[in-house]
Amino acid sequence: MLQDQHELALSTSSTEAAASFDHTILAYLKYRTDAPQHLARTFAADPEFGLAHCLAGYFAMLSYNQANVPVAAEAARTARAMTIKATARERAHVEALDAWIVGNIDRTLTIWDDIVTEHPMDVLAFRLAHFNNFWLGRREAMRASVEQVFPKWGRDMPGYGTILSCRCFANEECGHYAAAEPSGWAALEIDPADFWGIHAVAHVMEMQGRQSEGIDLLKKHERYFAEGNNMIHHIWWHRAMFHLEQREFDAVLDLYDRRFRNLASPLTQALPDLYIDVQNAASMLFRLDRQGIDVGRRWIEIADKAEQRIGDCLSAFTQPHWMMALAATRRDDVAQRMLDAMRVFGLGRGAVAQVVGTIALPISEAVLAHGRGEHARAVDLMKPILDEMYHLGGSHAQQDVPGTALSGFSNQGKSRRRRPSNARSGYGEVPKSARTSDRICRSGATVSALEPLGSSSR
């Protein structure tokens, strides 16, 4: 039995398969476009490598696309059959995948946490848990996990930069900026093309209102972007956010068209409705609309894609973004079908179904009501869930949209209610002075009537 790059046992007899698996993991951690090619080489070297099949299932689930769930299920069946005699750790990974496929993400996270507790070097389990906790709004769980494994790692270990990047991001999301930033810079010192590290440091700068520094950071690292996957689009979105906060709207639109929503780019054409790309595009158009900027026909292609994804609620956070496009293009009938599908999905089991039914649905209803001019109703729909919105997942920067949207709904509806000053977001406060969303709203002559989620402003 061979070992991986972290001296964890692998149930393969092929040294080539083991090496290719290591390359696949590193490509996944670094958001590289060649991860599928490395995985294909792993299968070519050993078609019966069970953990590799499990990884293929993980990759399918990471698309948060219902159409890919059967692909993940097939990979899980193959992995299960091929890990009967594998290590307990590898079998646990397959069990985690099985639970994820049926919507029991809490069970999946428990298994990953157990794996990491017993095997702190299992960076795959660690990174998957970090990511999924993020999309469930469990910021303290992200931080607890990275602080648990951090003392066990060292600079000479492959993937150490990822631990540092995750440490930076988790602390930033918990509002611990002083603790966050040094880990991010340490990650970039190891690898300046560490996209999660670039992203994490950009978050700190975003939350502290350091727009010029943020732009300089991303300009400096732009030369490394060529090998990145769609994560690069999100980093460009951050660049646009910095320009937006400086009211440089022409620069924002240029970045939209050429960088993070370039419909002709190979990345976009390969995955035209990837959840993070949809979030980037819709949230930026929504922000621009609120600033009175004419966005032309840019909403239309997003709305077209939204029609094709009705009932696909695996990404709870994406649902309000689809609705923004449908509302902006006045597709009320389609929007109603999407809401109906969300209601049905929300009746299911599991944490994601609960979030869709209790958080994403009323936000989406509010977005549609606002689009219809029903501003008071939009406010009434969102008020009861303000303190629970962190469950929707996403970063403070991303959650700025549903949060600040409410201020717009309220102002237009002539409703001047204010959120209690001691209201919490669930995982600690982010100082108001650090909230760039407040600054851009004020500069646009709209002062929040119901403040966004205690800690909002990726």
ABEGO torsion letter per residue (X at the ends): XBBBAAGBBBBBABAAAAAAAAAAAAAAAAGBAAAAAAAAAAAAABAABAAAAAAAAAAAAAAGBAAAAAAAAAAAAAAAAAAAABBAAAAAAAAAAAAAAAGBAAAAAAAAAAAAAABAABAAAAAAAAAAAAAAGBAAAAAAAAAAAAAABBAABBGAAAAAAAAAAAAAAAGBAAAAAAAAAAAAAABAABAAAAAAAAAAAAAAGBAAAAAAAAAAAAAAAAABBAAAAAAAAAAAAAAAAAGBAAAAAAAAAAAAABAABAAAAABAABAAAAAAAAAAAAAAAAAGBBAEAAAAAAAAAAAAABGBAABAAAAAAAAAAAAAAGBAAAAAAAAAAAAAAAABBEAAAAAAAAAAAAAAAAAAAAAAGBAAAAAAAAAAAAAAAAAAEEBAAAAAAAAAAAAAAAAAAGBABBBBAABBAGAEBBBAAABAAAAAAAAAGBBBABBBGGBBXX
